[in-house]
């Protein structure tokens, strides 16, 4: 596996030798001082270019970065329309274990990207046209203190969407149930747990994508309870996981509301949990809910 120095030398050497490339910056976990380094960290690199067309038309130039196992052209996916004349990317997994997510980007587009993300680090600026940016920080990703309205809406979304899980389980619509849990309900739980972590840290930390770093601040017991909300496709196992989600959410909502001085709709939570238990015991041939 090539070392970090070897990869940087290759990335910067390529930029230095190509007149079309006017600058280089990096983002992602390698520029985050709070990220835990490991062997799977990507190199998220942007080349600032005069134009993108020549790079796109002749892709042989990316061969210099190493032997590829597989790769992706994200901007060729018709499901995600993109302005290729402003930005274009190649995501490459190499046979030595390194991964490079490389983009070419015009100056105007790059300036917008740099200003929006404090994890950017300028590596090269041939024309001295890039802004001086503060020391790399994940501050733009820190948990933000919620308002009363945000808190209530998060709680309402959690409890309301469980209605769909209940009827989905009764109908034995497992794919629908799993999507509802993981794409609509779980994000509300992660948000609530992030606020609890924010309270403990003065809202000065990032919990990572999908809450993957919450284990750093939650107690071991809380983290284990969160992990047990994930389950397989067995109906009874899903019901038990939902019960765990409800209990964890309810307790955390009580804590957050108390610490931030918010109102929490206990009646809504109680009614939802009672409704879930009722549907759970509803016979499969039932003709009415009540």
N, C-alpha and C positions, 0 to 999 in steps of 0.2 A: 504494500500500500504506500503510495507516494506521501511524503511528509507534507505538513502544512507549508513549509518553506518552498518545497518543490512546486506545490500548486500555486502559491502566490507568484513565484518567479515565472511560471508559465503564463498565468493570467496577465500579469503586468508586462511581461516581455512581449506577448502578443499585441497588447495595446500600444506599447512603445514603438513597435515596428510597423504598425499599420496607420498610415496618415489619415484614414477615414475615421479612426477612433480618436476623439479629442479629450476624453476623460473617463475615469472609472470610479465607481463607488460600490460599496457592498452593504448589505442589510442582513437581517435574520439573526439567528442565534449566535453566530460567530462575532457579531458586534455588540451583543448584549452582555454587559458585565455581570449580570445576575444569572445568566444561563449556566447550567452545569455542563462542562465540555464532555463530549464522548465521541466515539469513532463514527457515529452516523450523522454528525453535523454536516449540513450541506454548505456549499459555497454559493451564496446568493449574490450574483455579480451583475452589474449593469454597465455596459459600454455606452458612453454618450457619443453619438455619431452624427455626421452631417446628413446622412440619409440612410434609410433601412433597405431600400430595394436591392442594392448590389449584394448585401449580405444574405438576403432571402433567395435571390435568383441562383446563387452559387453556394450551396451549403457545404461544399468540400472543405471550406476553410475551418470548419469546426473539428475536422479529423485530427488536427494538431493537439487537441486536448486529451487524447488517449483512446484506448480500445473500448468501445461501448458495448455493454451487454444488451441494453435496450434504452429507448428514449421516447420523448413525447414532444410533439409540436402543438402546444396548447392553442395557439392562435389560428390553427387550421381546423379546429373543431367548429362545425356550423352551429352548434348549440350555443356558442358563446361568441357572437359577432364582435370583431375587434378592428381597430384602425391600424392596419399593418404599416402604414406609412409613418406612424408615430412610435410604435413599439412592436417588437417581435421577440419571441423567446424560443430557446431550445433547452429542454430538461434532460440531462444526460446522466445515466448511471454507468460508471466505468467498471471494467473487469477487475481493477485493483481494489474496489470497495469505495472509492471516492464518488461523490455526486456533485455535479455542477449545474445549477440553475442559472443559465446565462441569457441575458436580454440585451438587445441593442435598442437604444431609445434616443429620439431627437432631443435637443437641448430644452425646448419649451416643455416637453412632456416630462423630462427628467427633473427640471426645476420644481414642478408641481409635486412629483413623487418625493423628492428630497425634503421639501417643506412640510409634507404630511407625516413623515416618519422620523422620529428622533433616533432611531436605531441605525440610520445611515452613517457610513463612514467614507469620506472621500479618500481614495487611494491614488488618484492621478488627475491632474488638471493642466493640460498642455497650454491652454490659452488664458488661464487665470480668470475664468469667468464664472466659476462655481461659488456659491455663498460660503461664508465661514459659518459652520454650524457648531453648536455646543457639543461637548463631549458626549459620545454615544450613550444613550440612556433608554430604558424601556418605559419611561414616564408616560409616554403617549398611550401606553397599554395598561396603565394602572387602573385598578378598580375605582370606579367613581362613586361618590356618595349619592345615594338615591334621594329623590323627593318623596313626599307622602304619596303623591299620585303614582309615581313609578312603582313604589312598593305595593300599593293596592292593586294596580294593574297586573303586576307579576303574580301576585297571589291569585287574583281572579282567573288569569289565564291558566294557571296550574290546576285549580279546582274545576274550572269549567271543562277543560279538555279531557278530564278523567271520565266525564259522561260518555264520551266517544269510546274510550277504552272499555268501559263496562258493557256497553251494547255490542262492541266488537268481540269481546270475549264470549258473551252469551251466544252470539251468532257463529262463533268459532272462526272468525276472520283474522287469523293470526298475523299475516303480513301487514294488514291495516293497523292492527293493535301495536305491533312493534314500531311501525313508522310513527304512529301517534305519540307513543311514549318517548322515542328517541329524538324526534324532530320538533316536538311541540311541548312536551311536559318536562323532560329532563333538562332542557335549557333553562327553564324557570327555576328548577332546583339548583342548578349550577350558579345561576345569578344570585339566588338568595344566599347560598353558601359563600359566594364571593363577597357579599356585603358583610357577612359575619367576619370573614377574614379581614376585610377593609376596616372594620371597627377595631379589630385587634392590632392592626398595623398603622393606624392613622391614615388609611387609604393611600398607602405608599408602596404598593406591590402589584405585580401582575400574576395572575393565576395560570397563565399559559393557555394555549388553544384548547378549547373544550374542557377547561378546568384541569388539565393534566398535571399541573403543579400544585394543586390544592393540598396535597399530602404534606407539603412543607409547613403548613400553618394549622391545619386541622389536627385534632388529637388522633391518635392511632385508632381509637374506637370509632370516631366519626368517619374517618376515611374508610374503615372496613365496612361500616354501615352503608356508605355511599356505594362502594364496590358491589355490595350484595343487592343493589337495585338493578343490576344487570342480570339477565337470565336467558335461558334457552327458550324453545318454542312450545314447551309443555304448558297447557292452560293453567293448571294448578300452580306451577312454578311462577308464572306471570302474575297470577293473583297475589301470591306471597310477596313478590318483588314490588308490586304496586302498593301493598300494605306498608312495606318498609319505606317506600318513597314518601307516602303520606305522613307517616310518623316522623320521619326525619325533617320533612318540609315544615310540618306543623310546629315542631319544637323549635326549629331555627327561626321561623317567622315570629314566634313569640319572643325569642331572644332579641332579634333585630328590632322589632317594634318597640320593645322596652328600652333598648339602648339608644335608639334614635328618637324616641318620643313620638312614635307613630301610632295611629289607630290600626288595629288588626281585626278583620271581620271574623270573629270566632264562630258566629252562627253559620256563615257560608262554609267554613271548613268542616264544622260538625255535621251539617246537613249533607255535604258531599260524601263524607266518610260513611255515614249511615246509608246513603243511597247505594254506594258501592257494595256494601255488605249485603244489602237487600238483593241487588241484582246477582251477586255471587251465589246466593242460595235459591235463585229463581229457577224453577224446573224448565228443562229444555222445551217442553211442550206448552208452556204457559201461554195463555190467550190475552193477558193484560198484565201490566207492570205491577199494579196494586189491586 
